[in-house]
Amino acid sequence: MKKTIQTAPLGLLLGLGLVMQASAAITYVDVDPTNGGNTTLTTGGAITLGGNSGTDNNWRNRTDAGLLSNVLEASTGSASNTENVPILRTTISGLTDGQTYQIYGYWHSSSAWDVRLGLAEGSLTPYGGTSGNPGTAIANPNTYFANGGALGLPTSYATLRESYLGTATATGGGIIYAFVDDIPNGETGAGTNGSSGQGRTFFDGFGYQLVPEPSTVSMGAVALLALATRRRRNAS
C-alpha cells in the first residue's frame, strides 16, 4: 500500500513531463539557392550568385562548408568590403495548413560573423556580430535534428548556431516563408573580425517544430491528474 501511494505522484510527474514535451523535434530545412530551389529573391525571382570578391553585392553559394556541404556566404570579412546582398526568402514546405510552427534559423559564427533573420521581409532581427544576440551553439546536428542523419559539419572553423525566430501558421498548401539578409559594414549589429571591418555571413538554413494544440496538452494533464487521484483513493 505504501508503495502505491509513493508511485502515483512519481507517475504523475513523469507523465506531465511527457505532456509538456509533446512538441516534435526540430526538422532542418537546408537552403537551396539554385534555380528551382527553395530559396529565392523576395519577389520569387532567381538569385544571381556571385564569387568571393566581397564587393559584388551577390550571395556566394559555397559547397565546402555547412550542413549538407552547402552554405550561403556574404562578404569575406575584409575591411575593404562594401557588399550589401539582397534579402532572400526560403519556402518551408510540406507542412499542414492551419498548424502553427516554431521557426528557427541556422548560421555560423567564427569571431564576430553576423546575419539578419525573420519571418517577414520588413522585420529582420540581427544576430551575431555586435548585435548582442549570439544564438545557441549546436554541437552535433546529426542527433539534434529530427532528420539529422548525415547533416554533420564538414568543416570545423565555424560554430553552428540556432536563433529562434518566432511562430508562424502554415497556409497556401502547407507553406511558411522565412527571410535572411546580411548586415552591411557600418550598420547596427555588423560584426568585426579582428582587424577586418565586417564579419562575414554564413547562413545554412531554417528549422521548424510543430506547436502542440493547447487542448491536447490540457486533456493529457487532466487525464494524468484523474489517474493519480484514483490511485490515491484506492490506496486509502
C-alpha positions in Angstrom: 0.0 0.0 0.0 2.8 2.4 0.9 4.5 1.7 -2.4 1.3 2.5 -4.3 0.9 5.9 -2.6 4.5 6.9 -3.5 4.3 5.6 -7.1 1.3 7.6 -8.1 2.9 11.1 -7.7 6.0 9.9 -9.4 4.0 8.6 -12.3 2.1 11.9 -12.4 5.3 13.9 -12.6 6.8 11.7 -15.4 3.5 11.9 -17.3 3.3 15.6 -17.0 6.9 15.9 -18.3 5.9 13.8 -21.4 2.9 16.1 -21.9 5.0 19.2 -21.7 7.4 17.8 -24.2 4.7 16.9 -26.6 6.1 19.0 -29.4 8.2 17.1 -32.0 11.9 17.6 -32.6 13.1 20.3 -34.9 13.2 19.4 -38.6 16.1 21.1 -40.5 15.5 22.7 -44.0 18.6 23.3 -46.0 18.9 26.5 -48.0 18.9 25.8 -51.8 19.6 29.0 -53.8 19.9 27.3 -57.2 17.2 27.7 -59.9 14.1 25.9 -58.8 15.4 25.6 -55.2 13.5 26.6 -52.1 15.4 30.0 -51.7 14.8 32.9 -54.0 14.6 36.7 -54.0 11.7 38.1 -52.0 9.8 38.5 -55.3 10.2 34.9 -56.1 12.8 35.5 -58.7 16.0 33.6 -59.2 19.1 34.6 -57.3 22.2 35.9 -59.0 25.1 34.1 -57.3 28.5 35.7 -57.1 32.1 34.9 -56.3 34.5 35.6 -53.5 35.0 39.3 -54.1 33.1 40.7 -51.1 32.1 43.6 -53.3 29.8 42.3 -56.0 26.6 42.5 -53.8 25.7 38.9 -54.5 25.4 35.9 -52.3 28.0 33.1 -52.8 26.9 29.5 -52.7 29.7 27.6 -51.0 29.8 23.8 -51.3 32.7 23.2 -48.9 31.1 24.2 -45.6 27.9 24.0 -43.6 25.3 21.3 -43.2 24.9 19.0 -46.2 28.1 20.8 -47.5 26.2 23.9 -48.6 26.1 27.4 -47.1 25.3 30.9 -48.3 28.1 33.4 -47.8 28.1 37.2 -47.9 31.2 39.3 -47.6 34.6 37.8 -46.8 35.4 39.6 -43.6 37.7 42.1 -45.3 38.0 45.7 -44.1 37.5 46.9 -47.7 34.2 45.1 -48.1 31.3 47.2 -49.4 29.0 44.2 -50.0 25.2 44.5 -49.4 23.4 41.5 -50.7 19.7 41.2 -51.3 17.2 39.8 -48.8 16.3 36.2 -49.6 13.2 34.2 -49.0 13.2 30.5 -48.2 10.0 28.5 -48.7 9.4 25.9 -45.9 7.0 23.4 -47.4 5.4 20.1 -46.6 3.6 21.5 -43.5 0.0 21.2 -42.5 -2.3 24.1 -43.4 -3.6 25.8 -40.2 -1.0 24.3 -38.0 1.3 26.6 -36.0 5.1 26.0 -36.0 8.1 27.4 -34.2 10.7 28.6 -36.7 14.5 28.7 -36.2 17.4 30.0 -38.3 20.8 28.3 -38.5 24.0 30.2 -39.2 27.7 30.0 -38.4 29.9 32.2 -36.2 33.7 32.4 -36.0 34.8 35.5 -34.2 32.1 38.0 -35.0 30.2 36.9 -38.0 26.6 38.2 -38.4 23.2 37.6 -40.1 19.7 39.0 -40.1 16.7 36.7 -39.9 13.0 36.9 -39.6 9.5 35.8 -40.6 8.7 39.0 -42.5 10.8 40.8 -45.1 10.4 44.1 -43.3 11.1 42.8 -39.8 14.5 41.1 -39.6 16.5 40.7 -36.4 20.3 40.9 -36.3 22.2 38.0 -34.8 25.9 37.6 -34.1 28.3 40.4 -34.8 27.8 43.2 -32.3 24.0 42.6 -32.1 24.1 41.1 -28.6 22.1 38.1 -29.9 24.7 35.3 -30.1 22.3 32.4 -30.7 22.7 29.0 -29.2 25.6 26.7 -30.3 24.6 23.3 -31.7 27.3 20.8 -31.1 26.0 17.7 -33.0 23.4 18.4 -35.8 23.2 14.6 -36.5 21.5 14.0 -33.2 19.9 17.4 -32.7 17.5 17.4 -35.6 14.6 15.1 -36.3 16.1 14.5 -39.8 19.7 14.6 -38.6 21.2 11.6 -40.4 24.2 12.9 -42.3 23.9 16.6 -41.7 27.3 16.8 -40.0 29.6 19.8 -40.5 32.4 19.0 -43.0 34.5 21.9 -41.6 35.3 22.9 -38.0 36.4 26.5 -38.3 32.9 27.9 -37.5 30.3 27.1 -34.9 26.7 26.3 -36.0 24.3 28.5 -34.1 20.5 28.5 -33.7 18.3 31.5 -33.4 14.6 31.3 -32.5 12.5 33.5 -34.9 9.0 33.0 -33.5 5.9 31.2 -34.5 4.0 31.1 -37.9 1.0 29.3 -39.2 1.2 27.3 -42.4 -1.0 28.5 -45.3 -1.3 28.1 -49.0 -0.8 24.4 -49.1 1.4 24.0 -46.0 3.9 26.8 -46.6 5.7 29.2 -44.3 8.2 31.9 -45.6 11.4 32.8 -43.7 13.9 35.5 -44.6 17.6 36.0 -44.4 19.9 39.0 -45.0 23.5 40.1 -44.3 24.4 43.1 -42.1 26.4 45.5 -44.3 29.5 47.1 -42.9 28.7 50.1 -40.6 25.1 49.1 -39.9 23.8 48.2 -36.5 24.8 44.8 -35.4 27.6 44.3 -38.0 30.5 42.3 -36.8 34.1 43.0 -36.8 36.5 40.1 -37.4 39.8 41.1 -35.8 41.3 43.9 -38.0 38.6 43.4 -40.6 35.8 45.9 -40.9 33.0 43.4 -41.3 32.2 39.9 -40.2 31.0 37.7 -43.0 27.6 36.0 -43.1 27.5 32.2 -43.3 23.9 31.1 -43.5 22.8 27.4 -43.5 19.1 27.0 -43.3 15.9 27.1 -41.3 14.1 24.6 -39.0 10.5 24.1 -37.9 8.9 22.4 -34.9 5.2 21.8 -34.5 3.5 23.6 -31.7 1.2 21.1 -29.9 -2.5 22.0 -29.7 -3.3 23.5 -26.2 -6.3 21.2 -26.0 -4.1 18.2 -26.4 -1.8 19.3 -23.6 -4.7 20.1 -21.3 -6.5 16.9 -21.9 -3.3 14.9 -21.2 -2.8 16.8 -17.9 -6.4 16.2 -16.8 -6.2 12.5 -17.6 -3.0 12.1 -15.6 -4.4 14.0 -12.6 -7.5 11.9 -12.7 -5.3 8.7 -12.7 -3.3 9.9 -9.7 -6.5 10.8 -7.8 -7.9 7.3 -8.5 -4.8 5.6 -7.3 -4.7 7.6 -4.0 -8.3 6.7 -3.3 -7.7 3.0 -4.0 -4.7 3.1 -1.7 -6.6 4.7 1.2 
